[in-house]
Amino acid sequence: MFLIAEGTAIRAIKPGAEWFSANFRRFTTSSEHLFDKHEVAVDPIGQLGCSRNHKSTVGGAYAEAGFYGFTLAGEQWGAWNGGTLLVSAGDVQYLD
């Protein structure tokens, strides 16, 4: 599991939107969030999702810049359901 603590700066993009910087919204989390490994879409380490080895992709560029990306799945995300949340790898805590 991956933990994003309350008060963490994140970027999110709605499903189907082009990955241009103008389409990302910046937020600060108001509660902690847990994600499972199957929800990792962008992976700076290169073990689970699109990684820096995929340099020709937008996800690969974010991975190379040190971001994790998590797929937002479930009704609790509202209009963001199916979108992607990006967070700096330094702000993600891995829980065994």
Buried (B, 14 or more C-beta within 10 A) or exposed (E): EBBBEEEBEBBBBBEEBEBEEEEBEEEEBEEEBEBEEEBBBBBBEEEBBBBBEBEEBBBBBBBBEEBBBBBBBEEEBEEBBEBBBBBBBEBBEEEE
